[in-house]
Amino acid sequence: MKSETREKPNGWDIKVIKTLLSYLYGYTFEEDSLRSRVMVARSRKTGRLKEIYLDNVLFATIRLSDGFLVPTLHGWELLVSQGKKYFVEVPEEVATFIAEGKTVFSKHVTGVYEETLPGDEVVITSKSNTGTKVYGSGKAVLPASSMGKIKRGKAVKTRHGKKQ
C-alpha cells in the first residue's frame, strides 16, 4: 500500500541524512557514496522526508513525532558493520527468542553500548564464531548502567525480530 514514489535526494536531503546519522548514532558517511546509493520517499501531504532507501532496500524511516531516524534491520546491519554503537548484546540461546520478537530482559544482557539511555533505538546482537549477528531492534527501557546488573525487568522492548 505504499503510494509514495522514490526519488533521488537533493543536496539538502543528503545533508539532513548525514546530520541525523552523525547526531543520533555517531556514524559518518561520505557524501558522494550516499548521493549515488540513496533514494528517498516523501510524504504526499507535507513533502517531508519519510523513508530512506540505500541500494533500493529500505534503510530507515524518519519518525514523524520527533524527526528521529529509525533504522530497519537492514539499516542496523550496515551500521553495525561500521562500528558497534547503540547495541545490546545477548547470548545466542536468548537471541533465537529475540528473533521471534520477544522482549529482552535485563538478566540476559551480556554487553551494551555505554551511552545507551531509556528511549534510545538500539540493535540487539549476539556474538558467534562467525562474528556479530543482528537479531532484532527495539527501544531501550533501561539505561546502559542498569542493563545486565538488574536481574528483573525489561531492558529492551523489541520492535522487530529477524529470523536467521
N, C-alpha and C positions, 0 to 999 in steps of 0.2 A: 504494500500500500504506500510505498514511497513515491511521492509525486514530485519531489524536488529534483532538479536537474543538476548534474555535476558540471563544474566549470573550472577553468584554470584560475588560480588565485592572483589577485593583483598585488602590487608591492606592499600595500597596507596590510592585506591579509597575511602575507608572509611575515611581516613584522609582528603582527598580533600573535601568530602561531609560535614564532621563535620566543617572544617575550613570555607567553604563557608557559611554554615548556621549561624555560630557564627559571622563571619565578616560582612556579609551583613544584617542579620536580628537579631542578638543578641540572638539566640536560641542555647542551648546546649542539646545534646542527649547523652545517654550512648552508648559507642562503641559496647558493647555486644548486646544491643537491636537493634541497627542499622544493625549489621552484620547478625543477624538472620532474619530480616524482609525485607532487601533491595535486590533488583535486579537492574542491570544496563544494558543499551543498549549502544553500542559504534558505532561510525562512521565506516562504512566499509572501507573508504579510509584512514583515519588517525589513527583509533584506539582510538580516544579520547572519553571521556565520553560524551554522548549526552542526555540520558534520565535516570531518576532515578525513580524506582518503589518502593513503600512501600506497603507491603501486596498485591502484584500483581495489584495495581492500580497506574496509573501514578501520581507521586508526584510532579515532577518538570522536567524542561528541562534546559540544560545549553546553554545559548545564545552564538553562535559562535563568534559574533562580539567583545564581551568584556569578555567572560568567566563567566558572572553573572549567578546565579542560579535563574530561574524564576518559582515560584510555580504555579501549576494548582489550580483550585478552591478547589479540594480535598486537595491539599497541604496546601492552606491557611486555610482551616477549621482546620486541625491538628495544624498549627502554632498558630492560634487564641486560640485554646484550651490550649496552653502552656502559653499564656500571650498576652496582647494586645500591639503589636508593628506594626508600618507601616500600620495603619488603617486610613480610612477616614469614619466618621460616618455621616449618613444622616437619615432624618425622614422616617418612614415606608411608608408613602404615596409616597415619591420620590423613595424609594428602588424598588418598583414594576417596575418603568421605567428603573432603572439601571439594573434590572434582564433581561430586553429585550436588553441590550447592549447600552443604551443611555448614553450620556456624563453626568458627574457630574458637575454641575455649582457651583461656589463659594458660592452663596447666600443660597444654600441648605445644606452646610456643618455645622453640629452641633458639631462635635468633630473631632480632628485629632491628630495623634502622633506627638509630638512636634519637633522631629528631621527630619521630612519629608522634602526633598528637591526636586526641579524640576528634573524629570527624574527617581525618585525612583519608584520601583514597590510597589504598595500598594493594600490592600484589602479593599473593600467597604462593610461596615457593617451597621446594624441598630439594635437598641435595641428594644426588645419587652418584653412582660410579661414572656415569656419562656426563655429569655436570649438574647445573641448576635447572630445574624444570618448573614451569609455571603451571599451577593447578587451579588458580582462581583469582578473583579480585573482589574487593569489597571496601567497606568503610570501617576504620579503626574505632573501637568503642573505648579502649583504654589508652593511656599514654605509654610510650615505649618503656619507661622506667618501671611500669607495673606488669607488663606482659611477661609471662613466664614465672614471675615471682608470686603473684596471687594465684592460689590454687583452685579458685572457684570463679565462675562467671565467664562472660563472653569477652573475647579480645577483639574479634573482627566479625562484623555482620557480612557474610558472603553475599555478594550480588550475583556473580557469575562463576560457575564452576566449569572446568574444562576436562572433559573425558579424555583420557590418554590413549 
